[in-house]
Amino acid sequence: MADWRGRAVRAGKRPFTRPPAAARVSGAKEEAPEHTMDPRADEEQEPASVSLQRTIVDAALYRNGHRIDGHGSLAEIYRKLPGEPGTMAWIGLYRPAEGQLLAAAEQFGLHELAVEDAIVAHQRPKLERYGETLFVVLRAARYLDEAEEVDFGEIHLFIGPDFVLTVRHSQAPDLGAVRARLEKDPELLALGPEAVLYAVLDAVVDGYAPVIAGLQNDIDEIETEVFGGDPKVSRRIYELSREVIEFQRAARPLLGIMRDLEAGFEKYGTDEELQRYLRDVADHATTAAERVDAFRQMLENILTVNATLVSQAQNEEMKLMAEVGHAQNNEIKKISSWAAILFAPTLVGTVYGMNFDHMPELHWIFGYPFALALMAVVCVSLYLVFKRRDWL
């Protein structure tokens, strides 16, 4: 660890250079695809050094875990960095623009691919080594109680032999609190840039705890709504599933990052005590990843149960509608049957009530009883027919 911190900053570094805007427009060098996805506009109105100074949250030199200088410009910090064992610089940037990061890259000789990722942001969590510089991307998360949703942020760390450059693209976590914590523990901070990496990793993973608690509470509420028959619960399940998937994309890659760090303990001479701290963070990250995986499975199960309950409710409604329709059909059958029975004598009576002179059996003495008997026979016959067919 001491040998690693004692090497000079400039040794083995590839300086990052980028053609000016005019050259890019003229086609002298094709612009990188990552840069074309950057939603932020290029800031060419003022010198990069001026913009950089505005976006520096904190910049300080530390020797043996104690702060010896701070609040200077990046160039001043870099000039004062002697490259002596036990001395390092820690610069924190918040949402810097392209020109600001290019100035920092020039000062510390950062690799152009890593700087390109930091400019564009929206990267997946990862760990990459560029010579003596370690580039780490982390996804922070915080739970918003009022909106009941998860807000995700992004942090980029450049860890060199004797410098740490943090680029924060979100409000969480509060790296100022991380710095204050380390400054209160000089023994830990004296372990060098890797101690800063540990502290940031620990803050990010600790920030997952309230998010997990909030998601668990949301899932419990959803379970109650599902079995309570809330018709809007399907949309809430879908929205929460998207947040859990996004959270999974932030937490799951941390396991690979911690494995890569652990694999380099011996090669890069990581302090034994710091190894214990990093393993503890790995344990917490594993727990968080497992909980998130469980949340995703739970939501899939809840969605299946909700679909089953909705299907059952629809079947019950269809059954009820069928029963109502069947009852209506029976009533219609009864009404139609009685209407037919009553129509028969009405038809006979209507025919013989037309008072024509020439009608069969009009002057027959048994004509009236015969008409009544005919009406009765027709009505009884129709009744028996409808009764046999269960219409009555």
C-alpha positions in Angstrom: 0.0 0.0 0.0 2.8 2.4 0.9 4.7 1.7 -2.3 1.5 2.2 -4.3 0.9 5.6 -2.7 4.5 6.6 -3.1 4.6 6.5 -6.8 4.5 9.8 -8.7 1.2 10.9 -10.2 2.5 11.5 -13.7 4.3 8.2 -14.1 2.7 5.9 -16.7 -0.3 8.3 -17.3 -1.8 8.9 -20.7 -3.0 12.5 -20.9 -6.5 13.1 -22.1 -6.7 15.4 -25.1 -9.8 16.3 -27.2 -9.9 18.4 -30.4 -11.5 21.8 -30.2 -15.2 22.3 -31.1 -14.3 23.7 -34.5 -12.3 20.6 -35.4 -15.1 18.4 -34.4 -17.6 20.3 -36.5 -15.4 20.3 -39.5 -15.0 16.6 -39.3 -11.3 16.6 -38.5 -12.0 13.9 -35.8 -15.3 12.1 -35.5 -17.0 12.7 -32.2 -17.4 9.7 -29.8 -20.9 8.1 -29.7 -21.0 8.5 -25.9 -20.5 12.3 -26.3 -23.4 12.6 -28.7 -25.7 11.1 -26.0 -24.7 13.8 -23.5 -27.8 15.9 -22.8 -25.8 18.8 -21.5 -24.6 21.6 -23.8 -21.0 22.3 -24.3 -19.9 25.3 -22.1 -17.6 27.3 -24.3 -18.5 30.7 -22.9 -15.8 30.9 -20.2 -12.4 29.3 -19.6 -12.5 25.8 -18.2 -10.4 26.9 -15.2 -13.0 29.4 -14.1 -15.9 26.9 -14.6 -13.9 24.2 -12.8 -13.4 26.4 -9.7 -17.1 27.0 -9.5 -18.0 23.3 -9.5 -15.3 22.2 -7.0 -17.2 21.2 -3.8 -14.0 20.6 -1.8 -10.3 20.1 -2.6 -7.6 19.4 -0.1 -4.3 17.8 0.6 -3.8 15.2 3.3 -0.7 13.9 4.9 -0.8 10.9 7.1 -4.5 11.2 7.4 -4.5 14.9 8.4 -5.7 17.8 6.3 -2.8 20.2 5.6 -4.3 22.4 2.8 -7.6 23.0 1.1 -9.9 25.3 -0.7 -7.4 26.1 -3.4 -7.7 25.8 -7.1 -7.1 22.4 -8.8 -3.9 23.7 -10.3 -2.6 24.8 -6.9 -3.5 21.5 -5.3 -1.7 19.7 -8.1 1.4 21.8 -7.7 1.5 21.3 -4.0 1.1 17.5 -4.3 4.7 16.4 -3.7 4.2 12.8 -4.5 5.6 11.9 -1.1 4.5 8.7 0.8 1.5 9.4 3.0 0.4 12.5 1.0 -2.7 12.6 -1.3 -5.1 15.1 -2.8 -8.9 14.7 -2.7 -10.9 16.8 -5.1 -14.7 16.6 -5.1 -16.7 17.8 -8.2 -20.4 18.1 -8.4 -22.2 17.9 -11.8 -19.2 19.2 -13.8 -19.6 20.1 -17.5 -17.4 18.7 -20.2 -14.8 21.5 -20.1 -14.5 21.1 -16.3 -13.7 17.4 -16.5 -11.3 18.0 -19.4 -9.3 20.4 -17.2 -9.2 17.8 -14.4 -8.2 15.1 -16.8 -5.3 17.3 -18.0 -4.1 18.0 -14.5 -4.2 14.3 -13.4 -3.4 12.6 -16.7 -6.7 10.6 -16.7 -7.4 8.1 -19.5 -9.7 9.5 -22.2 -12.1 6.5 -22.1 -12.7 7.0 -18.4 -13.2 10.7 -18.8 -15.6 10.1 -21.7 -17.7 8.0 -19.4 -17.7 10.6 -16.7 -18.7 13.3 -19.2 -21.6 11.4 -20.6 -22.7 9.8 -17.2 -25.6 7.4 -17.3 -23.1 4.5 -16.9 -23.6 1.1 -15.4 -21.7 0.4 -12.1 -18.3 -0.9 -13.0 -14.6 -1.0 -12.0 -11.8 -0.5 -14.6 -8.1 0.0 -14.2 -6.1 2.3 -16.5 -2.5 1.8 -15.5 -2.1 3.1 -12.0 -5.6 4.8 -12.0 -8.7 3.0 -10.9 -12.0 4.2 -12.4 -15.1 3.3 -10.5 -18.8 4.0 -11.3 -21.4 3.7 -8.6 -25.2 4.1 -8.6 -26.5 5.7 -5.4 -30.2 5.5 -4.4 -32.5 7.2 -2.0 -36.1 6.6 -1.1 -38.5 9.6 -1.4 -41.2 9.1 1.2 -43.7 11.6 -0.2 -43.6 10.4 -3.7 -43.0 6.7 -2.7 -40.4 6.2 -5.3 -36.7 5.7 -5.6 -34.3 8.4 -6.8 -31.1 7.2 -8.4 -27.9 9.0 -8.7 -24.4 8.4 -10.1 -20.9 8.8 -8.8 -17.6 8.5 -10.7 -14.3 8.0 -8.8 -10.8 8.3 -10.2 -8.4 6.7 -7.7 -4.7 7.4 -8.4 -1.6 6.6 -6.5 -1.8 9.8 -4.5 -5.1 11.5 -5.5 -8.8 10.9 -5.5 -11.2 12.7 -7.9 -14.9 12.2 -7.2 -17.4 13.3 -9.8 -20.9 13.4 -8.3 -24.0 13.6 -10.6 -26.6 13.4 -7.9 -27.4 14.7 -4.5 -27.0 11.4 -2.8 -24.9 10.3 -1.1 -23.5 13.3 0.7 -19.8 13.0 0.1 -19.2 16.0 2.4 -20.4 13.7 5.2 -18.0 11.0 3.9 -15.1 13.4 4.0 -16.0 14.6 7.5 -16.2 11.0 8.7 -12.7 10.2 7.3 -11.2 13.4 8.6 -12.4 12.4 12.1 -10.6 9.1 11.6 -7.0 10.0 10.6 -5.8 6.4 11.0 -8.2 5.2 8.4 -7.6 8.2 6.1 -3.9 7.6 6.4 -4.4 4.3 4.5 -4.6 6.4 1.3 -6.9 6.8 -1.7 -8.3 3.2 -1.2 -9.6 4.3 2.1 -11.6 7.0 0.4 -12.9 4.4 -2.1 -14.0 2.3 0.9 -15.8 5.2 2.6 -17.7 6.1 -0.6 -18.6 2.5 -1.2 -19.8 2.2 2.4 -21.9 5.3 2.1 -23.5 4.1 -1.2 -24.3 0.7 0.2 -25.6 2.1 3.5 -27.9 4.3 1.5 -29.5 1.2 0.1 -30.9 0.3 3.5 -33.7 2.9 3.7 -34.5 2.2 0.1 -35.0 -1.5 0.8 -37.2 -0.6 3.8 -39.3 1.7 1.7 -39.7 -0.9 -1.0 -40.6 -3.5 1.5 -43.3 -1.3 2.9 -44.7 -0.6 -0.6 -44.8 -4.3 -1.3 -46.7 -4.9 1.9 -49.2 -2.3 1.0 -49.6 -3.8 -2.5 -50.3 -7.2 -1.0 -53.1 -5.7 1.0 -54.5 -3.8 -2.0 -54.3 -7.0 -4.2 -56.4 -9.0 -1.7 -58.6 -6.0 -1.1 -59.6 -5.9 -4.7 -58.3 -2.4 -5.5 -58.6 -2.0 -9.3 -55.6 0.4 -9.4 -53.2 -2.0 -7.9 -52.0 -3.4 -11.2 -50.5 0.0 -12.3 -48.8 0.3 -8.9 -47.3 -3.2 -9.2 -45.9 -2.3 -12.7 -44.4 1.0 -11.5 -42.8 -0.6 -8.4 -41.5 -3.4 -10.6 -39.7 -0.9 -12.8 -38.1 0.8 -9.7 -37.0 -2.6 -8.3 -35.5 -3.5 -11.7 -33.6 -0.2 -11.8 -32.5 -0.8 -8.2 -31.3 -4.2 -9.1 -29.2 -2.8 -12.0 -27.6 -0.5 -9.4 -27.0 -3.0 -6.7 -26.2 -6.3 -8.5 -23.0 -5.0 -10.3 -21.6 -4.0 -6.9 -20.9 -7.6 -6.2 -18.6 -7.8 -9.2 -16.9 -4.6 -8.2 -16.2 -5.9 -4.7 -14.9 -9.2 -6.2 -12.5 -7.4 -8.5 -11.2 -5.3 -5.6 -10.7 -8.3 -3.4 -8.8 -10.1 -6.3 -6.4 -7.1 -6.3 -5.7 -7.1 -2.6 -2.4 -8.9 -2.8 -1.3 -7.5 -6.1 -1.8 -3.9 -5.1 -0.7 -4.3 -1.4 -4.0 -3.3 0.1 -3.7 -2.7 3.9 -5.0 -5.7 5.9 -7.4 -3.6 8.0 -8.8 -2.0 4.9 -9.4 -5.4 3.4 -11.6 -6.2 6.4 -13.6 -3.0 5.8 -14.0 -3.7 2.2 -15.2 -7.3 2.9 -17.7 -5.9 5.3 -19.0 -3.6 2.5 -19.2 -6.6 0.2 -21.3 -8.5 2.8 -23.7 -5.6 3.0 -23.8 -5.3 -0.8 -24.6 -9.0 -1.1 -27.4 -8.7 1.4 -28.9 -5.7 -0.5 -28.6 -7.5 -3.8 -30.3 -10.6 -2.4 -33.1 -8.5 -1.0 -33.6 -6.7 -4.3 -33.7 -10.1 -6.1 -36.3 -11.3 -3.6 -38.4 -8.1 -4.2 -38.4 -8.7 -7.9 -39.6 -12.3 -7.4 -42.2 -11.2 -4.9 -43.6 -8.6 -7.3 -43.7 -11.2 -10.1 -45.6 -13.5 -7.8 -47.9 -10.7 -6.7 -48.6 -9.8 -10.3 -49.5 -13.4 -11.0 -51.8 -13.6 -8.0 -53.4 -10.3 -9.0 -54.0 -11.6 -12.5 -55.5 -14.8 -11.1 -57.8 -12.8 -8.7 -58.8 -10.4 -11.5 -59.6 -13.4 -13.7 -61.6 -15.0 -10.9 -63.5 -11.8 -10.3 -64.2 -11.6 -14.1 -65.4 -15.2 -14.1 -67.7 -14.5 -11.1 -69.1 -11.5 -12.9 -69.6 -13.4 -16.1 -71.3 -16.2 -14.1 -73.5 -13.7 -12.4 -74.4 -12.1 -15.7 -75.1 -15.6 -17.1 -77.4 -16.4 -14.2 -79.2 -13.1 -14.6 -79.5 -13.7 -18.3 -80.8 -17.2 -17.7 -83.4 -15.9 -15.2 -84.4 -13.3 -17.7 -84.8 -15.9 -20.4 -87.0 -18.0 -18.1 -89.2 -15.0 -17.4 -89.4 -14.2 -21.1 -90.4 -17.9 -21.8 -93.1 -17.7 -19.2 -94.4 -14.4 -20.6 -94.3 -15.7 -24.1 -96.1 -19.0 -23.1 -98.9 -17.2 -21.4 -99.2 -14.8 -24.2 -99.6 -17.7 -26.7 -102.2 -19.4 -24.4 -104.2 -16.2 -24.1 -103.9 -15.5 -27.8 -105.6 -18.8 -28.9 -109.1 -18.0 -27.4 -108.7 -14.4 -28.4 -108.2 -15.5 -32.0 -111.3 -17.8 -32.0 -113.4 -15.1 -30.3 -112.2 -12.5 -32.8 -113.1 -14.7 -35.8 -116.6 -15.4 -34.6 -117.1 -11.9 -33.4 -116.9 -10.4 -36.9 -120.8 -10.7 -37.3 -120.8 -12.0 -40.9 -124.1 -13.6 -42.1 -122.5 -16.5 -43.8 -120.3 -18.2 -41.3 -120.2 -21.9 -40.5 -122.1 -23.0 -37.4 -123.3 -19.5 -36.9 -126.9 -20.5 -36.3 -126.0 -23.9 -34.8 -127.6 -24.4 -31.4 -124.3 -25.8 -30.0 -122.1 -23.3 -31.7 -121.4 -21.2 -28.6 -120.6 -24.2 -26.3 -118.5 -25.6 -29.1 -116.4 -22.3 -29.4 -115.9 -22.2 -25.7 -114.8 -25.9 -25.7 -112.4 -25.3 -28.6 -110.9 -22.4 -26.8 -110.4 -24.5 -23.7 -108.9 -27.4 -25.6 -106.4 -25.1 -27.4 -105.4 -23.4 -24.2 -104.9 -26.7 -22.3 -102.9 -28.1 -25.2 -100.6 -25.2 -25.3 -100.2 -25.2 -21.6 -99.2 -28.9 -21.6 -96.7 -28.3 -24.5 -95.0 -25.4 -22.7 -95.0 -27.2 -19.4 -93.2 -30.2 -21.0 -90.5 -27.9 -22.4 -90.1 -26.2 -19.0 -91.3 -22.9 -20.2 -93.8 -22.8 -17.4 
